[in-house]
Amino acid sequence: MSMKSCHATALAIVLWYLMIPPIGADNKVDAHAPLSKWKIGVGFESEKDCDDSVKDAIQNPMTPAEYQAAAQATRKAGMKPLSMAEMTKRTQESICVAGDDPRLKEKAKAAPPK
């Protein structure tokens, strides 16, 4: 394989990430925060797979029982759970971003070294 075809193959492999908006100090979704503050959720092999996942989550929201279980787990972890309305908003505000999006590089720069 030539160097040119290796480079073309590398460019063809772009992962997509479901980005989840952060929660502000007021325990509300902050969809206007810079992307570097958002959480990287699940990775996908294509934009369509990511978009389909978001659409599915919006069309099939948490049941009250699922919300109660999530809220209980959040409290057990020592955090304040979001209201069901804020959980729904967080899902609706989530976006798909290509793995090579320069805003993700800003996130990597902002992360403390491990």
MOPAC internal coordinates of N, CA, C and O (Angstrom, degrees):
PM7 1SCF
backbone

  N    0.0000 0     0.00 0     0.00 0    0    0    0
  C    1.4467 1     0.00 0     0.00 0    1    0    0
  C    1.5276 1   108.15 1     0.00 0    2    1    0
  O    1.2310 1   120.81 1   -48.43 1    3    2    1
  N    1.2912 1   116.05 1   131.57 1    3    2    1
  C    1.4622 1   119.69 1  -178.82 1    5    3    2
  C    1.5247 1   110.13 1   -77.44 1    6    5    3
  O    1.2310 1   121.24 1   -16.22 1    7    6    5
  N    1.3258 1   115.23 1   163.78 1    7    6    5
  C    1.4596 1   120.82 1   179.03 1    9    7    6
  C    1.5296 1   110.63 1   -60.89 1   10    9    7
  O    1.2310 1   121.06 1   142.66 1   11   10    9
  N    1.3211 1   115.57 1   -37.34 1   11   10    9
  C    1.4658 1   120.51 1  -179.35 1   13   11   10
  C    1.5348 1   110.36 1   -63.11 1   14   13   11
  O    1.2310 1   119.50 1   135.05 1   15   14   13
  N    1.3301 1   118.55 1   -44.95 1   15   14   13
  C    1.4614 1   120.62 1  -178.36 1   17   15   14
  C    1.5236 1   111.07 1   -72.04 1   18   17   15
  O    1.2310 1   119.72 1   148.61 1   19   18   17
  N    1.3458 1   118.14 1   -31.39 1   19   18   17
  C    1.4705 1   120.45 1   175.06 1   21   19   18
  C    1.5205 1   109.94 1   -63.44 1   22   21   19
  O    1.2310 1   120.79 1   138.05 1   23   22   21
  N    1.3278 1   116.10 1   -41.95 1   23   22   21
  C    1.4607 1   120.67 1   179.82 1   25   23   22
  C    1.5296 1   110.11 1   -64.86 1   26   25   23
  O    1.2310 1   120.02 1   137.96 1   27   26   25
  N    1.3037 1   117.57 1   -42.04 1   27   26   25
  C    1.4643 1   121.49 1   179.39 1   29   27   26
  C    1.5277 1   110.27 1   -64.07 1   30   29   27
  O    1.2310 1   120.27 1   140.33 1   31   30   29
  N    1.3352 1   117.10 1   -39.67 1   31   30   29
  C    1.4574 1   120.76 1   178.18 1   33   31   30
  C    1.5177 1   110.20 1   -65.03 1   34   33   31
  O    1.2310 1   120.08 1   136.74 1   35   34   33
  N    1.3092 1   117.45 1   -43.26 1   35   34   33
  C    1.4577 1   120.83 1   179.04 1   37   35   34
  C    1.5238 1   111.35 1   -61.61 1   38   37   35
  O    1.2310 1   119.90 1   141.79 1   39   38   37
  N    1.3080 1   117.80 1   -38.21 1   39   38   37
  C    1.4592 1   120.72 1   179.84 1   41   39   38
  C    1.5237 1   111.79 1   -69.51 1   42   41   39
  O    1.2310 1   120.23 1   152.66 1   43   42   41
  N    1.3217 1   117.17 1   -27.34 1   43   42   41
  C    1.4551 1   120.85 1  -177.82 1   45   43   42
  C    1.5297 1   112.06 1   -73.84 1   46   45   43
  O    1.2310 1   120.18 1   159.66 1   47   46   45
  N    1.3290 1   117.26 1   -20.34 1   47   46   45
  C    1.4600 1   120.93 1  -177.61 1   49   47   46
  C    1.5340 1   108.86 1   -93.78 1   50   49   47
  O    1.2310 1   121.13 1   -85.36 1   51   50   49
  N    1.3171 1   115.44 1    94.64 1   51   50   49
  C    1.4583 1   120.79 1   177.95 1   53   51   50
  C    1.5178 1   107.37 1  -121.73 1   54   53   51
  O    1.2310 1   120.64 1   -61.12 1   55   54   53
  N    1.2998 1   116.38 1   118.88 1   55   54   53
  C    1.4508 1   120.27 1   176.52 1   57   55   54
  C    1.5174 1   109.47 1   -82.50 1   58   57   55
  O    1.2310 1   121.29 1   -24.89 1   59   58   57
  N    1.2905 1   115.13 1   155.11 1   59   58   57
  C    1.4608 1   121.84 1   176.10 1   61   59   58
  C    1.5151 1   108.30 1  -117.91 1   62   61   59
  O    1.2310 1   120.93 1   -39.75 1   63   62   61
  N    1.3131 1   115.83 1   140.25 1   63   62   61
  C    1.4556 1   120.80 1  -178.67 1   65   63   62
  C    1.5204 1   110.83 1  -119.37 1   66   65   63
  O    1.2310 1   121.51 1   -40.78 1   67   66   65
  N    1.3121 1   114.71 1   139.22 1   67   66   65
  C    1.4489 1   120.77 1   171.16 1   69   67   66
  C    1.5243 1   106.06 1   -82.06 1   70   69   67
  O    1.2310 1   120.78 1   -62.37 1   71   70   69
  N    1.3143 1   116.11 1   117.63 1   71   70   69
  C    1.4605 1   121.64 1  -179.10 1   73   71   70
  C    1.5266 1   108.58 1  -101.59 1   74   73   71
  O    1.2310 1   121.32 1   -49.12 1   75   74   73
  N    1.3325 1   115.08 1   130.88 1   75   74   73
  C    1.4583 1   121.79 1  -174.76 1   77   75   74
  C    1.5249 1   108.85 1  -111.24 1   78   77   75
  O    1.2310 1   120.16 1   -54.18 1   79   78   77
  N    1.3397 1   117.29 1   125.82 1   79   78   77
  C    1.4628 1   119.02 1  -176.66 1   81   79   78
  C    1.5272 1   112.38 1   -63.86 1   82   81   79
  O    1.2310 1   120.93 1   -30.41 1   83   82   81
  N    1.3318 1   115.82 1   149.59 1   83   82   81
  C    1.4661 1   120.04 1  -179.36 1   85   83   82
  C    1.5310 1   111.74 1   -75.43 1   86   85   83
  O    1.2310 1   122.01 1   -10.46 1   87   86   85
  N    1.3070 1   113.76 1   169.54 1   87   86   85
  C    1.4563 1   121.77 1   177.16 1   89   87   86
  C    1.5270 1   107.43 1  -107.72 1   90   89   87
  O    1.2310 1   120.85 1   -50.15 1   91   90   89
  N    1.3216 1   115.97 1   129.85 1   91   90   89
  C    1.4591 1   120.72 1   179.46 1   93   91   90
  C    1.5251 1   112.04 1   -78.34 1   94   93   91
  O    1.2310 1   121.10 1    -4.86 1   95   94   93
  N    1.3244 1   115.51 1   175.14 1   95   94   93
  C    1.4644 1   121.75 1   179.55 1   97   95   94
  C    1.5337 1   111.57 1   -60.57 1   98   97   95
  O    1.2310 1   120.80 1   156.05 1   99   98   97
  N    1.3343 1   116.07 1   -23.95 1   99   98   97
  C    1.4641 1   121.04 1   179.58 1  101   99   98
  C    1.5281 1   112.79 1   -84.90 1  102  101   99
  O    1.2310 1   120.78 1  -171.97 1  103  102  101
  N    1.3395 1   116.11 1     8.03 1  103  102  101
  C    1.4679 1   123.40 1  -179.01 1  105  103  102
  C    1.5297 1   112.23 1    62.74 1  106  105  103
  O    1.2310 1   121.46 1  -146.42 1  107  106  105
  N    1.3377 1   114.81 1    33.58 1  107  106  105
  C    1.4603 1   122.02 1   176.95 1  109  107  106
  C    1.5302 1   108.63 1  -119.50 1  110  109  107
  O    1.2310 1   120.93 1   -27.28 1  111  110  109
  N    1.3215 1   115.83 1   152.72 1  111  110  109
  C    1.4624 1   122.16 1   178.33 1  113  111  110
  C    1.5283 1   108.88 1   -65.49 1  114  113  111
  O    1.2310 1   120.89 1   -47.09 1  115  114  113
  N    1.3403 1   115.91 1   132.91 1  115  114  113
  C    1.4663 1   121.00 1   178.47 1  117  115  114
  C    1.5308 1   108.82 1  -113.28 1  118  117  115
  O    1.2310 1   121.06 1   -99.08 1  119  118  117
  N    1.3352 1   115.57 1    80.92 1  119  118  117
  C    1.4703 1   121.33 1  -177.24 1  121  119  118
  C    1.5241 1   112.31 1   -73.44 1  122  121  119
  O    1.2310 1   120.20 1   172.06 1  123  122  121
  N    1.3324 1   117.23 1    -7.94 1  123  122  121
  C    1.4657 1   120.69 1  -179.95 1  125  123  122
  C    1.5272 1   112.20 1   -98.58 1  126  125  123
  O    1.2310 1   120.21 1  -178.62 1  127  126  125
  N    1.3139 1   117.20 1     1.38 1  127  126  125
  C    1.4635 1   120.67 1   178.44 1  129  127  126
  C    1.5242 1   109.44 1   -67.56 1  130  129  127
  O    1.2310 1   119.87 1   -26.89 1  131  130  129
  N    1.3368 1   117.85 1   153.11 1  131  130  129
  C    1.4700 1   119.46 1   176.25 1  133  131  130
  C    1.5316 1   109.90 1   -59.98 1  134  133  131
  O    1.2310 1   120.85 1   -31.67 1  135  134  133
  N    1.3090 1   115.99 1   148.33 1  135  134  133
  C    1.4662 1   120.65 1  -177.95 1  137  135  134
  C    1.5299 1   111.86 1   -56.88 1  138  137  135
  O    1.2310 1   119.94 1   152.56 1  139  138  137
  N    1.3152 1   117.72 1   -27.44 1  139  138  137
  C    1.4659 1   120.86 1   179.27 1  141  139  138
  C    1.5292 1   112.08 1   -63.14 1  142  141  139
  O    1.2310 1   120.16 1   162.75 1  143  142  141
  N    1.3282 1   117.31 1   -17.25 1  143  142  141
  C    1.4723 1   121.73 1   178.60 1  145  143  142
  C    1.5281 1   112.50 1   -93.82 1  146  145  143
  O    1.2310 1   120.33 1   168.98 1  147  146  145
  N    1.3299 1   116.98 1   -11.02 1  147  146  145
  C    1.4580 1   121.23 1  -178.20 1  149  147  146
  C    1.5220 1   110.25 1   -76.75 1  150  149  147
  O    1.2310 1   120.75 1   -23.59 1  151  150  149
  N    1.3375 1   116.17 1   156.41 1  151  150  149
  C    1.4624 1   121.42 1   177.10 1  153  151  150
  C    1.5242 1   109.50 1   -90.04 1  154  153  151
  O    1.2310 1   121.28 1   -40.72 1  155  154  153
  N    1.3225 1   115.15 1   139.28 1  155  154  153
  C    1.4597 1   119.48 1   173.36 1  157  155  154
  C    1.5217 1   107.03 1   -83.38 1  158  157  155
  O    1.2310 1   121.58 1   -59.69 1  159  158  157
  N    1.3223 1   114.58 1   120.31 1  159  158  157
  C    1.4544 1   119.66 1   179.27 1  161  159  158
  C    1.5256 1   110.31 1   -91.49 1  162  161  159
  O    1.2310 1   120.79 1    54.80 1  163  162  161
  N    1.2866 1   116.09 1  -125.20 1  163  162  161
  C    1.4605 1   123.51 1  -177.05 1  165  163  162
  C    1.5268 1   110.47 1   -80.12 1  166  165  163
  O    1.2310 1   120.22 1   -33.67 1  167  166  165
  N    1.3401 1   117.18 1   146.33 1  167  166  165
  C    1.4561 1   122.68 1   173.66 1  169  167  166
  C    1.5200 1   110.47 1   -97.02 1  170  169  167
  O    1.2310 1   120.96 1   -33.35 1  171  170  169
  N    1.3214 1   115.76 1   146.65 1  171  170  169
  C    1.4664 1   122.01 1  -179.30 1  173  171  170
  C    1.5199 1   109.61 1  -131.59 1  174  173  171
  O    1.2310 1   120.69 1   -23.14 1  175  174  173
  N    1.3304 1   116.29 1   156.86 1  175  174  173
  C    1.4620 1   121.18 1   178.99 1  177  175  174
  C    1.5164 1   113.04 1   -81.24 1  178  177  175
  O    1.2310 1   120.20 1   162.69 1  179  178  177
  N    1.3469 1   117.23 1   -17.31 1  179  178  177
  C    1.4610 1   119.12 1  -179.31 1  181  179  178
  C    1.5230 1   110.20 1  -146.64 1  182  181  179
  O    1.2310 1   121.59 1   -21.43 1  183  182  181
  N    1.3276 1   114.56 1   158.57 1  183  182  181
  C    1.4613 1   120.21 1   176.59 1  185  183  182
  C    1.5221 1   109.93 1   -62.18 1  186  185  183
  O    1.2310 1   120.46 1   140.29 1  187  186  185
  N    1.3281 1   116.73 1   -39.71 1  187  186  185
  C    1.4670 1   120.71 1  -179.33 1  189  187  186
  C    1.5286 1   110.95 1   -61.34 1  190  189  187
  O    1.2310 1   120.27 1   135.70 1  191  190  189
  N    1.3414 1   117.08 1   -44.30 1  191  190  189
  C    1.4670 1   119.72 1   179.14 1  193  191  190
  C    1.5285 1   110.70 1   -60.60 1  194  193  191
  O    1.2310 1   120.55 1   138.20 1  195  194  193
  N    1.3207 1   116.55 1   -41.80 1  195  194  193
  C    1.4596 1   121.00 1   179.08 1  197  195  194
  C    1.5273 1   110.42 1   -64.81 1  198  197  195
  O    1.2310 1   120.73 1   129.65 1  199  198  197
  N    1.3320 1   116.21 1   -50.35 1  199  198  197
  C    1.4716 1   120.40 1   179.29 1  201  199  198
  C    1.5233 1   111.67 1   -58.48 1  202  201  199
  O    1.2310 1   120.51 1   138.11 1  203  202  201
  N    1.3289 1   116.63 1   -41.89 1  203  202  201
  C    1.4643 1   120.65 1   178.92 1  205  203  202
  C    1.5279 1   111.26 1   -61.77 1  206  205  203
  O    1.2310 1   120.61 1   142.11 1  207  206  205
  N    1.3255 1   116.43 1   -37.89 1  207  206  205
  C    1.4594 1   120.86 1   179.32 1  209  207  206
  C    1.5259 1   110.77 1   -65.26 1  210  209  207
  O    1.2310 1   120.48 1   137.15 1  211  210  209
  N    1.3345 1   116.69 1   -42.85 1  211  210  209
  C    1.4665 1   120.58 1   178.43 1  213  211  210
  C    1.5280 1   109.91 1   -63.92 1  214  213  211
  O    1.2310 1   120.54 1   133.20 1  215  214  213
  N    1.3306 1   116.58 1   -46.80 1  215  214  213
  C    1.4715 1   120.34 1   179.53 1  217  215  214
  C    1.5223 1   111.01 1   -58.58 1  218  217  215
  O    1.2310 1   120.46 1   137.51 1  219  218  217
  N    1.3470 1   116.74 1   -42.49 1  219  218  217
  C    1.4564 1   121.24 1   179.82 1  221  219  218
  C    1.5336 1   110.62 1   -62.85 1  222  221  219
  O    1.2310 1   120.52 1   137.09 1  223  222  221
  N    1.3265 1   116.61 1   -42.91 1  223  222  221
  C    1.4702 1   120.01 1   179.73 1  225  223  222
  C    1.5256 1   111.54 1   -65.14 1  226  225  223
  O    1.2310 1   120.39 1   143.78 1  227  226  225
  N    1.3186 1   116.87 1   -36.22 1  227  226  225
  C    1.4667 1   120.50 1   178.76 1  229  227  226
  C    1.5339 1   110.59 1   -71.66 1  230  229  227
  O    1.2310 1   120.46 1   138.10 1  231  230  229
  N    1.3331 1   116.73 1   -41.90 1  231  230  229
  C    1.4662 1   120.91 1  -178.14 1  233  231  230
  C    1.5279 1   112.73 1   -74.03 1  234  233  231
  O    1.2310 1   120.62 1   157.91 1  235  234  233
  N    1.3377 1   116.41 1   -22.09 1  235  234  233
  C    1.4649 1   121.06 1  -178.52 1  237  235  234
  C    1.5259 1   109.03 1  -126.67 1  238  237  235
  O    1.2310 1   120.57 1  -109.11 1  239  238  237
  N    1.3404 1   116.51 1    70.89 1  239  238  237
  C    1.4630 1   119.51 1  -175.93 1  241  239  238
  C    1.5319 1   112.26 1   -65.87 1  242  241  239
  O    1.2310 1   121.59 1   -12.60 1  243  242  241
  N    1.3158 1   114.55 1   167.40 1  243  242  241
  C    1.4575 1   121.45 1   177.64 1  245  243  242
  C    1.5253 1   110.72 1   -57.01 1  246  245  243
  O    1.2310 1   121.44 1   -37.43 1  247  246  245
  N    1.2932 1   114.84 1   142.57 1  247  246  245
  C    1.4654 1   119.18 1   172.04 1  249  247  246
  C    1.5309 1   107.45 1   -80.13 1  250  249  247
  O    1.2310 1   119.92 1   -17.07 1  251  250  249
  N    1.3168 1   117.75 1   162.93 1  251  250  249
  C    1.4721 1   118.81 1   176.47 1  253  251  250
  C    1.5363 1   112.42 1   -56.83 1  254  253  251
  O    1.2310 1   120.26 1   142.30 1  255  254  253
  N    1.3257 1   117.10 1   -37.70 1  255  254  253
  C    1.4738 1   119.93 1   179.23 1  257  255  254
  C    1.5317 1   110.97 1   -66.25 1  258  257  255
  O    1.2310 1   120.18 1   139.51 1  259  258  257
  N    1.3344 1   117.27 1   -40.49 1  259  258  257
  C    1.4707 1   120.62 1   177.44 1  261  259  258
  C    1.5296 1   110.32 1   -65.12 1  262  261  259
  O    1.2310 1   120.82 1   140.40 1  263  262  261
  N    1.3338 1   116.04 1   -39.60 1  263  262  261
  C    1.4645 1   119.66 1   178.14 1  265  263  262
  C    1.5301 1   110.17 1   -62.89 1  266  265  263
  O    1.2310 1   120.26 1   134.51 1  267  266  265
  N    1.3260 1   117.10 1   -45.49 1  267  266  265
  C    1.4748 1   120.24 1  -179.85 1  269  267  266
  C    1.5263 1   111.17 1   -60.08 1  270  269  267
  O    1.2310 1   120.29 1   139.27 1  271  270  269
  N    1.3329 1   117.04 1   -40.73 1  271  270  269
  C    1.4682 1   120.89 1   178.92 1  273  271  270
  C    1.5333 1   110.44 1   -64.87 1  274  273  271
  O    1.2310 1   120.45 1   137.38 1  275  274  273
  N    1.3418 1   116.75 1   -42.62 1  275  274  273
  C    1.4650 1   120.91 1   179.19 1  277  275  274
  C    1.5283 1   110.42 1   -65.78 1  278  277  275
  O    1.2310 1   120.44 1   137.77 1  279  278  277
  N    1.3382 1   116.76 1   -42.23 1  279  278  277
  C    1.4678 1   121.06 1   179.68 1  281  279  278
  C    1.5231 1   110.65 1   -64.10 1  282  281  279
  O    1.2310 1   120.46 1   139.57 1  283  282  281
  N    1.3212 1   116.72 1   -40.43 1  283  282  281
  C    1.4648 1   120.69 1   178.87 1  285  283  282
  C    1.5356 1   110.46 1   -64.30 1  286  285  283
  O    1.2310 1   120.12 1   136.58 1  287  286  285
  N    1.3257 1   117.37 1   -43.42 1  287  286  285
  C    1.4743 1   121.16 1   178.57 1  289  287  286
  C    1.5297 1   110.68 1   -63.79 1  290  289  287
  O    1.2310 1   120.47 1   142.66 1  291  290  289
  N    1.3237 1   116.70 1   -37.34 1  291  290  289
  C    1.4659 1   121.25 1   178.87 1  293  291  290
  C    1.5265 1   110.29 1   -65.78 1  294  293  291
  O    1.2310 1   120.38 1   135.55 1  295  294  293
  N    1.3291 1   116.88 1   -44.45 1  295  294  293
  C    1.4724 1   120.68 1   177.96 1  297  295  294
  C    1.5276 1   110.29 1   -63.48 1  298  297  295
  O    1.2310 1   120.73 1   138.98 1  299  298  297
  N    1.3228 1   116.21 1   -41.02 1  299  298  297
  C    1.4743 1   120.86 1  -179.93 1  301  299  298
  C    1.5335 1   110.39 1   -61.61 1  302  301  299
  O    1.2310 1   120.47 1   148.39 1  303  302  301
  N    1.3459 1   116.70 1   -31.61 1  303  302  301
  C    1.4675 1   121.43 1   178.38 1  305  303  302
  C    1.5324 1   111.74 1   -81.31 1  306  305  303
  O    1.2310 1   120.65 1  -177.01 1  307  306  305
  N    1.3397 1   116.36 1     2.99 1  307  306  305
  C    1.4539 1   120.48 1   177.26 1  309  307  306
  C    1.5178 1   114.46 1    83.06 1  310  309  307
  O    1.2310 1   120.31 1  -160.74 1  311  310  309
  N    1.3180 1   117.01 1    19.26 1  311  310  309
  C    1.4651 1   120.68 1   179.92 1  313  311  310
  C    1.5234 1   109.78 1  -116.83 1  314  313  311
  O    1.2310 1   121.54 1   -17.53 1  315  314  313
  N    1.3215 1   114.66 1   162.47 1  315  314  313
  C    1.4678 1   120.42 1   177.72 1  317  315  314
  C    1.5248 1   108.63 1   -89.77 1  318  317  315
  O    1.2310 1   119.94 1   -57.02 1  319  318  317
  N    1.3333 1   117.71 1   122.98 1  319  318  317
  C    1.4707 1   119.14 1   179.96 1  321  319  318
  C    1.5243 1   111.98 1   -70.52 1  322  321  319
  O    1.2310 1   121.32 1   -28.23 1  323  322  321
  N    1.3183 1   115.08 1   151.77 1  323  322  321
  C    1.4604 1   121.55 1   173.56 1  325  323  322
  C    1.5221 1   108.84 1   -73.06 1  326  325  323
  O    1.2310 1   120.75 1   -23.90 1  327  326  325
  N    1.3078 1   116.16 1   156.10 1  327  326  325
  C    1.4624 1   119.74 1   171.24 1  329  327  326
  C    1.5342 1   107.40 1   -68.51 1  330  329  327
  O    1.2310 1   120.53 1   -17.10 1  331  330  329
  N    1.3000 1   116.59 1   162.90 1  331  330  329
  C    1.4609 1   119.54 1   178.82 1  333  331  330
  C    1.5297 1   109.79 1   -62.30 1  334  333  331
  O    1.2310 1   120.22 1   143.35 1  335  334  333
  N    1.3423 1   117.19 1   -36.65 1  335  334  333
  C    1.4657 1   120.68 1   178.83 1  337  335  334
  C    1.5340 1   110.64 1   -63.57 1  338  337  335
  O    1.2310 1   120.15 1   139.30 1  339  338  337
  N    1.3390 1   117.33 1   -40.70 1  339  338  337
  C    1.4681 1   120.41 1   178.96 1  341  339  338
  C    1.5305 1   111.15 1   -70.38 1  342  341  339
  O    1.2310 1   120.11 1   145.14 1  343  342  341
  N    1.3266 1   117.39 1   -34.86 1  343  342  341
  C    1.4741 1   120.17 1   175.63 1  345  343  342
  C    1.5295 1   109.40 1   -62.02 1  346  345  343
  O    1.2310 1   120.65 1   136.66 1  347  346  345
  N    1.3318 1   116.36 1   -43.34 1  347  346  345
  C    1.4624 1   121.09 1   178.86 1  349  347  346
  C    1.5253 1   110.08 1   -63.50 1  350  349  347
  O    1.2310 1   120.75 1   135.51 1  351  350  349
  N    1.3301 1   116.17 1   -44.49 1  351  350  349
  C    1.4678 1   120.63 1   179.18 1  353  351  350
  C    1.5293 1   110.31 1   -61.50 1  354  353  351
  O    1.2310 1   120.07 1   138.94 1  355  354  353
  N    1.3255 1   117.48 1   -41.06 1  355  354  353
  C    1.4697 1   120.78 1  -179.34 1  357  355  354
  C    1.5236 1   110.64 1   -61.86 1  358  357  355
  O    1.2310 1   120.68 1   139.90 1  359  358  357
  N    1.3168 1   116.31 1   -40.10 1  359  358  357
  C    1.4697 1   120.29 1   176.53 1  361  359  358
  C    1.5236 1   110.20 1   -64.45 1  362  361  359
  O    1.2310 1   120.47 1   133.72 1  363  362  361
  N    1.3215 1   116.70 1   -46.28 1  363  362  361
  C    1.4618 1   121.12 1  -177.58 1  365  363  362
  C    1.5236 1   112.56 1   -65.82 1  366  365  363
  O    1.2310 1   119.90 1   150.52 1  367  366  365
  N    1.3269 1   117.79 1   -29.48 1  367  366  365
  C    1.4655 1   121.95 1  -178.31 1  369  367  366
  C    1.5341 1   112.83 1   -89.09 1  370  369  367
  O    1.2310 1   119.86 1   171.04 1  371  370  369
  N    1.3328 1   117.87 1    -8.96 1  371  370  369
  C    1.4647 1   120.87 1   178.45 1  373  371  370
  C    1.5181 1   109.97 1   -63.13 1  374  373  371
  O    1.2310 1   120.71 1   -32.78 1  375  374  373
  N    1.3140 1   116.25 1   147.22 1  375  374  373
  C    1.4650 1   120.53 1  -177.48 1  377  375  374
  C    1.5269 1   110.26 1  -133.91 1  378  377  375
  O    1.2310 1   121.04 1   -19.26 1  379  378  377
  N    1.3149 1   115.62 1   160.74 1  379  378  377
  C    1.4570 1   122.45 1   175.34 1  381  379  378
  C    1.5256 1   108.80 1  -100.11 1  382  381  379
  O    1.2310 1   120.85 1   -46.42 1  383  382  381
  N    1.3203 1   115.99 1   133.58 1  383  382  381
  C    1.4589 1   121.35 1  -177.54 1  385  383  382
  C    1.5288 1   108.63 1  -133.32 1  386  385  383
  O    1.2310 1   121.15 1   -44.32 1  387  386  385
  N    1.3152 1   115.41 1   135.68 1  387  386  385
  C    1.4707 1   120.26 1   177.62 1  389  387  386
  C    1.5228 1   109.87 1   -64.96 1  390  389  387
  O    1.2310 1   121.12 1   -36.52 1  391  390  389
  N    1.3173 1   115.46 1   143.48 1  391  390  389
  C    1.4579 1   121.12 1  -179.99 1  393  391  390
  C    1.5142 1   113.80 1   -60.24 1  394  393  391
  O    1.2310 1   120.36 1   158.25 1  395  394  393
  N    1.3244 1   116.91 1   -21.75 1  395  394  393
  C    1.4648 1   119.62 1   179.55 1  397  395  394
  C    1.5321 1   112.52 1   -97.62 1  398  397  395
  O    1.2310 1   120.36 1  -167.82 1  399  398  397
  N    1.3241 1   116.92 1    12.18 1  399  398  397
  C    1.4669 1   120.74 1   178.29 1  401  399  398
  C    1.5363 1   108.78 1   -64.02 1  402  401  399
  O    1.2310 1   119.61 1   -52.11 1  403  402  401
  N    1.3249 1   118.36 1   127.89 1  403  402  401
  C    1.4742 1   120.64 1  -177.67 1  405  403  402
  C    1.5299 1   113.54 1   -59.99 1  406  405  403
  O    1.2310 1   119.93 1   156.05 1  407  406  405
  N    1.3185 1   117.74 1   -23.95 1  407  406  405
  C    1.4700 1   119.62 1   178.58 1  409  407  406
  C    1.5206 1   111.54 1   -66.66 1  410  409  407
  O    1.2310 1   120.09 1   154.80 1  411  410  409
  N    1.3438 1   117.42 1   -25.20 1  411  410  409
  C    1.4638 1   120.03 1   176.30 1  413  411  410
  C    1.5247 1   110.61 1   -72.25 1  414  413  411
  O    1.2310 1   120.31 1   148.99 1  415  414  413
  N    1.3174 1   117.02 1   -31.01 1  415  414  413
  C    1.4646 1   120.44 1   176.10 1  417  415  414
  C    1.5264 1   109.76 1   -64.55 1  418  417  415
  O    1.2310 1   120.38 1   143.95 1  419  418  417
  N    1.3344 1   116.89 1   -36.05 1  419  418  417
  C    1.4603 1   120.92 1   175.91 1  421  419  418
  C    1.5256 1   109.54 1   -61.39 1  422  421  419
  O    1.2310 1   120.79 1   142.27 1  423  422  421
  N    1.3495 1   116.09 1   -37.73 1  423  422  421
  C    1.4510 1   120.96 1   179.10 1  425  423  422
  C    1.5255 1   109.87 1   -64.26 1  426  425  423
  O    1.2310 1   120.70 1   137.05 1  427  426  425
  N    1.3288 1   116.27 1   -42.95 1  427  426  425
  C    1.4623 1   120.43 1  -179.75 1  429  427  426
  C    1.5298 1   110.51 1   -63.86 1  430  429  427
  O    1.2310 1   120.58 1   141.16 1  431  430  429
  N    1.3304 1   116.49 1   -38.84 1  431  430  429
  C    1.4708 1   120.16 1   178.44 1  433  431  430
  C    1.5270 1   111.08 1   -67.13 1  434  433  431
  O    1.2310 1   120.94 1   146.57 1  435  434  433
  N    1.3267 1   115.82 1   -33.43 1  435  434  433
  C    1.4625 1   120.25 1  -177.29 1  437  435  434
  C    1.5155 1   112.49 1   -77.79 1  438  437  435
  O    1.2310 1   120.41 1   159.45 1  439  438  437
  N    1.3425 1   116.82 1   -20.55 1  439  438  437
  C    1.4620 1   120.78 1  -177.46 1  441  439  438
  C    1.5216 1   110.23 1   -71.27 1  442  441  439
  O    1.2310 1   120.41 1   -41.72 1  443  442  441
  N    1.3364 1   116.81 1   138.28 1  443  442  441
  C    1.4665 1   118.87 1   177.79 1  445  443  442
  C    1.5290 1   110.09 1   -70.07 1  446  445  443
  O    1.2310 1   119.95 1   -31.36 1  447  446  445
  N    1.3279 1   117.69 1   148.64 1  447  446  445
  C    1.4730 1   119.85 1   179.44 1  449  447  446
  C    1.5208 1   110.76 1   -65.32 1  450  449  447
  O    1.2310 1   121.76 1   -33.13 1  451  450  449
  N    1.3220 1   114.24 1   146.87 1  451  450  449
  C    1.4777 1   119.56 1  -179.84 1  453  451  450
  C    1.4992 1   110.88 1   -95.94 1  454  453  451
  O    1.2310 1   120.10 1   180.00 1  455  454  453

